[in-house]
Amino acid sequence: AWPVAGLGGDVVGWLRAGVTRLRLALREKCRQVLLAIHRGCSALQHAAKSSIPHILLFLRMSTLLVTLGGILPYLIGVAMELCLSVVTKTAVSYQCPCFPLLETWMVGVVYFKIWIRVTIMLPGLFQTPWNVYWAKMAADGIRNTHVLFVLLKVVFPIAATTLCFLSVPYFVYKIVLPNVVDLPVGEASVLHHLSYPAIMAGYFLVRVCVLLANSVSPAMDGFCRRLRDQLYLTEIKLQNSSV
């Protein structure tokens, strides 16, 4: 019985030693796994902190590209097509105008650039100081452009004016002319197509008249002052000669 008991004791000791080694190995593996997870989380946190400025720059550039480079040129292109080319194409045939996306966008880009040049060269033609806004955007640069300033001062006013210019004649054409005035569809379509260039021409005529009035008024004031001074000097000379 003694060898069996000795053999059993050796087996139990071996099992205990194996369990101890397995526990230590598992503890070491868990420690290594936790350390790797901690290092991975630290690396991800560092990468996130370093990539936040790039993500913000990407969102800023995307917003400016979509608004200034996409939405506004297309709206301006639709407005200019309605003012210039649609009248000659569809005013007589009563056809519904269509606006291809790429062509209308390219036309809007051209007129948008022309309008920016006009606002820079003739700042007195508009009430809004657009030249100050363009100068601020150029001074800030692309990376430091304030998106909120661009949206509030440039994008929203231009988009609101263009949408109002496009929607009001359409509302009159769809609601007022057929139901209130009771015009036929053909005549209402002609008036609708002719209203856009008429509104545009009237707006620019008013702005030019205001600009001329603002420039003529100081000139007239200066002329009146010079004439008054000349009359005063003439009167003084007459008084001195009579004495």
PABAVEX-486399 format. One line per 10 residues: number of its first residue (from 1); their letters; for each residue x, y, z of N, C-alpha, C. Coordinates in nm, 3 decimals. Layout:
PABAVEX-486399
NUM	a	X,Y,Z,X,Y,Z,X,Y,Z; ...
***
This chain:
PABAVEX-486399
1	awpvaglggd	0.082,-0.120,0.000,0.000,0.000,0.000,0.086,0.126,0.000; 0.211,0.113,0.045,0.293,0.234,0.056,0.330,0.293,-0.078; 0.370,0.211,-0.179,0.403,0.273,-0.308,0.284,0.346,-0.370; 0.162,0.288,-0.349,0.043,0.352,-0.407,0.021,0.488,-0.342; 0.036,0.488,-0.209,0.017,0.616,-0.140,0.123,0.716,-0.183; 0.250,0.670,-0.200,0.353,0.762,-0.245,0.326,0.812,-0.386; 0.277,0.722,-0.471,0.243,0.765,-0.607,0.129,0.865,-0.607; 0.030,0.843,-0.520,-0.081,0.938,-0.513,-0.036,1.073,-0.464; 0.058,1.074,-0.365,0.108,1.201,-0.318,0.186,1.276,-0.425; 0.265,1.202,-0.505,0.336,1.268,-0.615,0.240,1.328,-0.717
11	vvgwlragvt	0.131,1.256,-0.747,0.032,1.307,-0.844,-0.036,1.433,-0.792; -0.071,1.431,-0.664,-0.137,1.548,-0.606,-0.044,1.669,-0.606; 0.086,1.645,-0.571,0.181,1.755,-0.574,0.203,1.808,-0.716; 0.207,1.714,-0.809,0.224,1.758,-0.948,0.105,1.841,-0.996; -0.016,1.798,-0.958,-0.136,1.873,-0.997,-0.138,2.012,-0.933; -0.096,2.015,-0.804,-0.093,2.145,-0.737,0.007,2.239,-0.804; 0.125,2.183,-0.836,0.225,2.267,-0.903,0.177,2.310,-1.041; 0.108,2.222,-1.114,0.056,2.258,-1.246,-0.051,2.366,-1.237; -0.140,2.352,-1.137,-0.244,2.454,-1.119,-0.181,2.589,-1.084; -0.078,2.586,-0.999,-0.012,2.710,-0.961,0.054,2.776,-1.083
21	rlrlalrekc	0.126,2.695,-1.163,0.189,2.751,-1.283,0.085,2.803,-1.382; -0.027,2.730,-1.395,-0.133,2.775,-1.487,-0.195,2.906,-1.439; -0.212,2.919,-1.304,-0.267,3.043,-1.251,-0.173,3.160,-1.277; -0.043,3.135,-1.256,0.054,3.241,-1.280,0.061,3.279,-1.428; 0.053,3.176,-1.516,0.057,3.204,-1.660,-0.066,3.283,-1.704; -0.183,3.243,-1.650,-0.305,3.316,-1.685,-0.301,3.460,-1.633; -0.246,3.477,-1.511,-0.234,3.611,-1.456,-0.141,3.697,-1.543; -0.033,3.638,-1.588,0.060,3.713,-1.674,-0.004,3.747,-1.808; -0.078,3.651,-1.865,-0.145,3.678,-1.992,-0.251,3.787,-1.976; -0.326,3.782,-1.867,-0.426,3.886,-1.843,-0.360,4.023,-1.826
31	rqvllaihrg	-0.247,4.025,-1.754,-0.177,4.151,-1.737,-0.127,4.204,-1.870; -0.075,4.116,-1.956,-0.028,4.159,-2.088,-0.143,4.208,-2.175; -0.257,4.138,-2.168,-0.373,4.181,-2.247,-0.424,4.317,-2.201; -0.434,4.335,-2.068,-0.479,4.463,-2.015,-0.381,4.575,-2.048; -0.251,4.544,-2.043,-0.151,4.644,-2.079,-0.160,4.681,-2.227; -0.184,4.581,-2.314,-0.200,4.610,-2.456,-0.325,4.693,-2.483; -0.434,4.661,-2.410,-0.557,4.739,-2.426,-0.536,4.883,-2.381; -0.464,4.899,-2.269,-0.436,5.033,-2.219,-0.350,5.111,-2.318; -0.249,5.046,-2.373,-0.166,5.114,-2.471,-0.245,5.148,-2.597; -0.332,5.056,-2.640,-0.415,5.085,-2.757,-0.510,5.201,-2.734
41	csalqhaaks	-0.571,5.205,-2.613,-0.661,5.317,-2.583,-0.584,5.449,-2.575; -0.465,5.445,-2.519,-0.383,5.567,-2.513,-0.345,5.614,-2.652; -0.309,5.515,-2.740,-0.274,5.553,-2.877,-0.395,5.611,-2.951; -0.513,5.549,-2.930,-0.634,5.601,-2.994,-0.670,5.740,-2.942; -0.654,5.761,-2.812,-0.683,5.892,-2.755,-0.588,5.998,-2.809; -0.461,5.963,-2.819,-0.363,6.057,-2.875,-0.392,6.085,-3.022; -0.428,5.979,-3.096,-0.460,5.999,-3.238,-0.585,6.085,-3.255; -0.684,6.064,-3.164,-0.806,6.144,-3.173,-0.777,6.291,-3.142; -0.693,6.315,-3.039,-0.659,6.453,-3.005,-0.582,6.520,-3.117; -0.493,6.447,-3.180,-0.415,6.506,-3.289,-0.495,6.522,-3.417
51	siphillflr	-0.601,6.441,-3.434,-0.679,6.448,-3.558,-0.800,6.541,-3.547; -0.833,6.589,-3.427,-0.948,6.679,-3.413,-0.932,6.807,-3.494; -0.815,6.874,-3.493,-0.801,6.993,-3.579,-0.819,6.963,-3.727; -0.770,6.846,-3.771,-0.786,6.811,-3.912,-0.932,6.783,-3.945; -1.003,6.719,-3.852,-1.146,6.693,-3.874,-1.224,6.824,-3.879; -1.194,6.916,-3.787,-1.261,7.046,-3.790,-1.229,7.124,-3.917; -1.104,7.116,-3.962,-1.067,7.183,-4.087,-1.141,7.122,-4.206; -1.155,6.989,-4.205,-1.228,6.923,-4.313,-1.375,6.964,-4.313; -1.438,6.969,-4.195,-1.578,7.012,-4.187,-1.594,7.158,-4.230; -1.498,7.243,-4.191,-1.504,7.383,-4.230,-1.492,7.399,-4.381
61	mstllvtlgg	-1.396,7.328,-4.439,-1.377,7.338,-4.584,-1.497,7.279,-4.659; -1.553,7.171,-4.606,-1.670,7.110,-4.671,-1.789,7.204,-4.669; -1.808,7.272,-4.554,-1.920,7.368,-4.545,-1.903,7.482,-4.643; -1.783,7.539,-4.648,-1.758,7.649,-4.741,-1.770,7.603,-4.886; -1.722,7.482,-4.915,-1.729,7.432,-5.053,-1.872,7.409,-5.096; -1.952,7.352,-5.006,-2.091,7.321,-5.042,-2.173,7.450,-5.058; -2.152,7.546,-4.967,-2.234,7.668,-4.971,-2.184,7.767,-5.076; -2.057,7.809,-5.063,-2.003,7.909,-5.155,-1.974,7.852,-5.293; -1.939,7.725,-5.300,-1.904,7.667,-5.429,-2.011,7.586,-5.495; -2.120,7.555,-5.424,-2.223,7.472,-5.482,-2.362,7.535,-5.483
71	ilpyligvam	-2.414,7.565,-5.363,-2.553,7.611,-5.352,-2.570,7.751,-5.410; -2.486,7.844,-5.365,-2.500,7.982,-5.412,-2.481,7.996,-5.564; -2.377,7.936,-5.624,-2.366,7.947,-5.770,-2.485,7.887,-5.844; -2.540,7.778,-5.794,-2.655,7.720,-5.864,-2.777,7.812,-5.854; -2.803,7.869,-5.736,-2.916,7.962,-5.724,-2.897,8.085,-5.811; -2.775,8.138,-5.812,-2.748,8.254,-5.898,-2.761,8.216,-6.045; -2.716,8.095,-6.081,-2.731,8.050,-6.220,-2.877,8.037,-6.261; -2.961,7.985,-6.173,-3.105,7.977,-6.203,-3.165,8.117,-6.220; -3.127,8.209,-6.132,-3.180,8.345,-6.142,-3.137,8.413,-6.271; -3.011,8.397,-6.309,-2.962,8.461,-6.431,-3.020,8.394,-6.556
81	elclsvvtkt	-3.040,8.264,-6.550,-3.105,8.197,-6.664,-3.248,8.247,-6.681; -3.319,8.266,-6.570,-3.455,8.319,-6.579,-3.457,8.463,-6.629; -3.354,8.538,-6.597,-3.351,8.679,-6.638,-3.308,8.698,-6.783; -3.220,8.611,-6.833,-3.158,8.637,-6.963,-3.203,8.542,-7.072; -3.186,8.412,-7.050,-3.206,8.318,-7.160,-3.344,8.256,-7.165; -3.408,8.236,-7.049,-3.538,8.170,-7.050,-3.644,8.254,-7.121; -3.633,8.387,-7.109,-3.733,8.475,-7.171,-3.733,8.458,-7.323; -3.615,8.450,-7.381,-3.606,8.436,-7.527,-3.641,8.297,-7.575; -3.634,8.198,-7.487,-3.659,8.059,-7.529,-3.803,8.015,-7.507; -3.862,8.052,-7.394,-3.991,7.995,-7.355,-4.103,8.097,-7.340
91	avsyqcpcfp	-4.076,8.226,-7.360,-4.182,8.324,-7.337,-4.291,8.316,-7.442; -4.256,8.273,-7.561,-4.355,8.266,-7.669,-4.415,8.127,-7.680; -4.333,8.023,-7.660,-4.382,7.886,-7.677,-4.449,7.829,-7.554; -4.447,7.902,-7.441,-4.511,7.859,-7.316,-4.452,7.729,-7.262; -4.330,7.699,-7.291,-4.269,7.577,-7.241,-4.221,7.597,-7.098; -4.213,7.488,-7.025,-4.162,7.492,-6.889,-4.010,7.489,-6.893; -3.942,7.586,-6.837,-3.795,7.588,-6.846,-3.734,7.478,-6.760; -3.625,7.423,-6.806,-3.548,7.325,-6.732,-3.407,7.379,-6.711; -3.346,7.340,-6.601,-3.215,7.391,-6.564,-3.121,7.274,-6.539; -3.039,7.239,-6.636,-2.939,7.132,-6.613,-2.845,7.171,-6.499
101	lletwmvgvv	-2.813,7.074,-6.418,-2.738,7.101,-6.296,-2.600,7.159,-6.325; -2.523,7.091,-6.409,-2.385,7.133,-6.432,-2.379,7.265,-6.510; -2.460,7.279,-6.614,-2.457,7.401,-6.694,-2.504,7.522,-6.612; -2.610,7.502,-6.534,-2.660,7.613,-6.452,-2.558,7.651,-6.345; -2.492,7.550,-6.288,-2.389,7.579,-6.189,-2.272,7.657,-6.250; -2.229,7.620,-6.369,-2.119,7.691,-6.434,-2.158,7.835,-6.466; -2.280,7.855,-6.514,-2.327,7.993,-6.539,-2.331,8.073,-6.409; -2.375,8.009,-6.300,-2.378,8.077,-6.172,-2.240,8.113,-6.120; -2.142,8.026,-6.144,-2.005,8.056,-6.102,-1.953,8.180,-6.174; -1.980,8.189,-6.304,-1.932,8.304,-6.382,-1.997,8.432,-6.331
111	yfkiwirvti	-2.129,8.432,-6.313,-2.197,8.554,-6.269,-2.164,8.586,-6.123; -2.140,8.485,-6.043,-2.101,8.508,-5.904,-1.966,8.579,-5.896; -1.871,8.538,-5.978,-1.742,8.604,-5.982,-1.755,8.748,-6.034; -1.840,8.767,-6.135,-1.862,8.903,-6.186,-1.923,8.992,-6.078; -2.021,8.936,-6.005,-2.086,9.014,-5.899,-1.988,9.049,-5.788; -1.898,8.957,-5.752,-1.798,8.986,-5.650,-1.707,9.099,-5.696; -1.666,9.096,-5.824,-1.582,9.205,-5.876,-1.656,9.338,-5.875; -1.784,9.336,-5.907,-1.863,9.460,-5.906,-1.874,9.517,-5.765; -1.898,9.429,-5.667,-1.908,9.477,-5.528,-1.776,9.532,-5.477; -1.664,9.481,-5.527,-1.534,9.533,-5.486,-1.504,9.667,-5.554
121	mlpglfqtpw	-1.536,9.676,-5.685,-1.505,9.798,-5.760,-1.604,9.910,-5.732; -1.732,9.876,-5.708,-1.836,9.977,-5.683,-1.904,9.949,-5.550; -1.837,9.975,-5.438,-1.899,9.943,-5.308,-2.021,10.028,-5.277; -2.030,10.147,-5.334,-2.145,10.231,-5.305,-2.273,10.188,-5.375; -2.265,10.091,-5.465,-2.383,10.045,-5.536,-2.474,9.960,-5.449; -2.421,9.908,-5.338,-2.498,9.819,-5.251,-2.494,9.874,-5.109; -2.602,9.849,-5.036,-2.608,9.893,-4.897,-2.518,9.808,-4.807; -2.508,9.679,-4.837,-2.424,9.591,-4.757,-2.277,9.611,-4.793; -2.188,9.625,-4.695,-2.044,9.643,-4.726,-1.979,9.513,-4.767; -2.010,9.467,-4.889,-1.955,9.339,-4.935,-1.804,9.344,-4.948
131	nvywakmaad	-1.750,9.459,-4.988,-1.604,9.468,-5.003,-1.533,9.445,-4.870; -1.594,9.488,-4.759,-1.535,9.462,-4.627,-1.538,9.313,-4.595; -1.647,9.247,-4.630,-1.658,9.103,-4.605,-1.556,9.024,-4.687; -1.543,9.060,-4.815,-1.445,8.988,-4.898,-1.304,9.013,-4.848; -1.274,9.136,-4.805,-1.140,9.165,-4.754,-1.111,9.087,-4.626; -1.211,9.074,-4.540,-1.192,8.996,-4.417,-1.169,8.850,-4.448; -1.247,8.794,-4.541,-1.228,8.654,-4.578,-1.090,8.631,-4.641; -1.047,8.725,-4.724,-0.914,8.712,-4.785,-0.804,8.725,-4.681; -0.823,8.812,-4.580,-0.721,8.827,-4.476,-0.716,8.705,-4.384; -0.830,8.645,-4.356,-0.831,8.526,-4.270,-0.768,8.405,-4.336
141	girnthvlfv	-0.784,8.392,-4.466,-0.732,8.276,-4.534,-0.828,8.158,-4.527; -0.791,8.051,-4.596,-0.878,7.935,-4.601,-0.880,7.859,-4.468; -0.763,7.842,-4.406,-0.754,7.764,-4.285,-0.814,7.835,-4.164; -0.814,7.968,-4.164,-0.862,8.044,-4.049,-0.995,8.115,-4.075; -1.065,8.075,-4.178,-1.192,8.138,-4.210,-1.297,8.106,-4.104; -1.368,8.207,-4.058,-1.475,8.188,-3.961,-1.602,8.146,-4.036; -1.638,8.020,-4.019,-1.751,7.965,-4.094,-1.881,8.035,-4.054; -1.898,8.061,-3.925,-2.021,8.127,-3.880,-2.033,8.267,-3.940; -1.923,8.339,-3.947,-1.926,8.472,-4.009,-1.963,8.463,-4.157; -1.906,8.367,-4.227,-1.936,8.351,-4.370,-2.082,8.314,-4.390
151	llkvvfpiaa	-2.133,8.225,-4.304,-2.272,8.182,-4.319,-2.369,8.296,-4.289; -2.343,8.372,-4.182,-2.436,8.476,-4.141,-2.428,8.601,-4.227; -2.308,8.638,-4.271,-2.289,8.762,-4.343,-2.292,8.747,-4.495; -2.262,8.629,-4.546,-2.250,8.613,-4.691,-2.352,8.513,-4.744; -2.351,8.391,-4.691,-2.431,8.283,-4.750,-2.579,8.307,-4.729; -2.621,8.329,-4.605,-2.764,8.344,-4.577,-2.826,8.467,-4.644; -2.763,8.586,-4.643,-2.824,8.699,-4.714,-2.838,8.677,-4.864; -2.733,8.622,-4.927,-2.741,8.599,-5.072,-2.845,8.493,-5.103; -2.846,8.384,-5.026,-2.944,8.277,-5.050,-3.086,8.326,-5.025; -3.108,8.406,-4.920,-3.242,8.456,-4.892,-3.289,8.551,-5.002
161	ttlcflsvpy	-3.201,8.638,-5.048,-3.239,8.732,-5.156,-3.270,8.657,-5.286; -3.187,8.559,-5.319,-3.208,8.484,-5.443,-3.335,8.400,-5.436; -3.359,8.334,-5.322,-3.481,8.254,-5.309,-3.605,8.341,-5.311; -3.598,8.460,-5.250,-3.712,8.552,-5.257,-3.736,8.599,-5.399; -3.627,8.627,-5.471,-3.639,8.669,-5.611,-3.699,8.559,-5.697; -3.669,8.433,-5.667,-3.720,8.321,-5.746,-3.862,8.280,-5.707; -3.894,8.293,-5.578,-4.021,8.238,-5.531,-4.139,8.334,-5.545; -4.115,8.464,-5.528,-4.228,8.558,-5.531,-4.298,8.561,-5.667; -4.227,8.575,-5.781,-4.298,8.569,-5.909,-4.365,8.434,-5.934; -4.305,8.326,-5.888,-4.367,8.194,-5.906,-4.496,8.185,-5.824
171	fvykivlpnv	-4.495,8.238,-5.702,-4.616,8.239,-5.621,-4.726,8.322,-5.687; -4.688,8.437,-5.740,-4.787,8.520,-5.810,-4.841,8.448,-5.932; -4.753,8.378,-6.004,-4.793,8.306,-6.125,-4.886,8.189,-6.093; -4.859,8.118,-5.983,-4.938,8.000,-5.950,-5.065,8.030,-5.871; -5.064,8.135,-5.789,-5.175,8.159,-5.698,-5.256,8.281,-5.739; -5.189,8.393,-5.761,-5.260,8.520,-5.779,-5.319,8.530,-5.919; -5.238,8.508,-6.022,-5.286,8.530,-6.158,-5.399,8.436,-6.198; -5.394,8.305,-6.173,-5.507,8.220,-6.214,-5.631,8.239,-6.129; -5.616,8.262,-5.998,-5.731,8.262,-5.908,-5.788,8.402,-5.884; -5.702,8.503,-5.877,-5.749,8.638,-5.846,-5.776,8.718,-5.973
181	vdlpvgeasv	-5.677,8.722,-6.062,-5.690,8.801,-6.186,-5.765,8.723,-6.293; -5.764,8.590,-6.284,-5.831,8.501,-6.380,-5.773,8.518,-6.521; -5.639,8.512,-6.531,-5.573,8.516,-6.661,-5.560,8.376,-6.718; -5.558,8.365,-6.849,-5.532,8.234,-6.909,-5.391,8.186,-6.877; -5.371,8.057,-6.896,-5.242,7.997,-6.860,-5.130,8.053,-6.946; -5.157,8.074,-7.076,-5.053,8.123,-7.165,-5.008,8.263,-7.128; -5.102,8.354,-7.105,-5.066,8.490,-7.068,-4.998,8.495,-6.931; -5.046,8.413,-6.838,-4.982,8.408,-6.706,-4.839,8.357,-6.717; -4.815,8.260,-6.806,-4.679,8.210,-6.825,-4.588,8.316,-6.884; -4.640,8.393,-6.980,-4.561,8.501,-7.039,-4.526,8.606,-6.933
191	lhhlsypaim	-4.625,8.646,-6.853,-4.598,8.743,-6.747,-4.500,8.688,-6.644; -4.513,8.560,-6.615,-4.421,8.499,-6.519,-4.277,8.503,-6.570; -4.256,8.470,-6.695,-4.121,8.470,-6.751,-4.065,8.611,-6.769; -4.153,8.706,-6.799,-4.106,8.843,-6.816,-4.086,8.917,-6.684; -4.141,8.864,-6.576,-4.130,8.934,-6.447,-3.988,8.931,-6.393; -3.914,8.823,-6.421,-3.778,8.814,-6.366,-3.684,8.920,-6.423; -3.674,8.936,-6.556,-3.587,9.045,-6.604,-3.640,9.182,-6.568; -3.771,9.199,-6.556,-3.825,9.329,-6.516,-3.785,9.362,-6.372; -3.794,9.264,-6.283,-3.754,9.288,-6.143,-3.605,9.317,-6.134; -3.525,9.241,-6.207,-3.381,9.262,-6.205,-3.343,9.400,-6.260
201	agyflvrvcv	-3.404,9.437,-6.374,-3.375,9.568,-6.432,-3.421,9.681,-6.340; -3.538,9.666,-6.279,-3.585,9.769,-6.186,-3.495,9.783,-6.064; -3.447,9.670,-6.013,-3.358,9.676,-5.896,-3.229,9.749,-5.929; -3.166,9.712,-6.041,-3.041,9.777,-6.077,-3.063,9.924,-6.114; -3.178,9.957,-6.173,-3.207,10.096,-6.203,-3.219,10.179,-6.075; -3.287,10.123,-5.977,-3.300,10.194,-5.849,-3.165,10.210,-5.782; -3.083,10.104,-5.785,-2.952,10.113,-5.721,-2.862,10.215,-5.791; -2.869,10.221,-5.924,-2.789,10.319,-5.998,-2.837,10.460,-5.967; -2.968,10.479,-5.960,-3.021,10.612,-5.926,-2.979,10.654,-5.786; -2.980,10.559,-5.691,-2.936,10.592,-5.555,-2.788,10.627,-5.555
211	llansvspam	-2.708,10.551,-5.631,-2.565,10.581,-5.638,-2.540,10.717,-5.700; -2.613,10.748,-5.806,-2.597,10.879,-5.868,-2.641,10.991,-5.775; -2.750,10.968,-5.702,-2.797,11.070,-5.608,-2.696,11.093,-5.497; -2.636,10.983,-5.448,-2.536,10.998,-5.342,-2.410,11.067,-5.392; -2.376,11.048,-5.519,-2.257,11.114,-5.573,-2.284,11.256,-5.619; -2.408,11.283,-5.666,-2.440,11.418,-5.714,-2.465,11.514,-5.598; -2.519,11.463,-5.489,-2.551,11.551,-5.377,-2.428,11.621,-5.319; -2.317,11.551,-5.291,-2.198,11.626,-5.245,-2.144,11.723,-5.349; -2.154,11.687,-5.477,-2.107,11.778,-5.581,-2.192,11.905,-5.585; -2.322,11.890,-5.572,-2.409,12.007,-5.569,-2.385,12.093,-5.446
221	dgfcrrlrdq	-2.360,12.027,-5.331,-2.331,12.103,-5.210,-2.202,12.183,-5.226; -2.101,12.120,-5.284,-1.975,12.192,-5.308,-1.993,12.307,-5.405; -2.072,12.283,-5.511,-2.097,12.390,-5.608,-2.171,12.507,-5.544; -2.270,12.477,-5.460,-2.344,12.584,-5.392,-2.255,12.661,-5.296; -2.165,12.590,-5.226,-2.074,12.660,-5.136,-1.978,12.751,-5.212; -1.925,12.700,-5.324,-1.834,12.784,-5.404,-1.908,12.904,-5.461; -2.032,12.885,-5.506,-2.110,12.996,-5.559,-2.140,13.098,-5.451; -2.172,13.052,-5.331,-2.200,13.144,-5.221,-2.075,13.222,-5.183; -1.962,13.153,-5.180,-1.837,13.223,-5.149,-1.802,13.326,-5.256; -1.827,13.290,-5.382,-1.799,13.385,-5.490,-1.889,13.507,-5.480
231	lylteiklqn	-2.016,13.488,-5.451,-2.107,13.602,-5.435,-2.067,13.688,-5.316; -2.022,13.622,-5.210,-1.980,13.699,-5.092,-1.856,13.784,-5.124; -1.760,13.723,-5.195,-1.642,13.799,-5.233,-1.676,13.913,-5.328; -1.769,13.890,-5.419,-1.811,13.997,-5.511,-1.878,14.111,-5.436; -1.960,14.076,-5.337,-2.027,14.178,-5.258,-1.925,14.259,-5.178; -1.824,14.193,-5.121,-1.722,14.264,-5.045,-1.645,14.359,-5.137; -1.614,14.313,-5.258,-1.542,14.400,-5.351,-1.625,14.522,-5.389; -1.756,14.502,-5.411,-1.844,14.614,-5.444,-1.852,14.713,-5.328; -1.860,14.662,-5.206,-1.865,14.753,-5.090,-1.735,14.832,-5.077; -1.623,14.766,-5.100,-1.494,14.837,-5.088,-1.478,14.942,-5.199
241	ssv	-1.524,14.906,-5.316,-1.512,15.004,-5.427,-1.603,15.123,-5.406; -1.722,15.102,-5.346,-1.814,15.214,-5.321,-1.761,15.305,-5.212; -1.689,15.250,-5.118,-1.632,15.332,-5.014,-1.514,15.413,-5.065
***
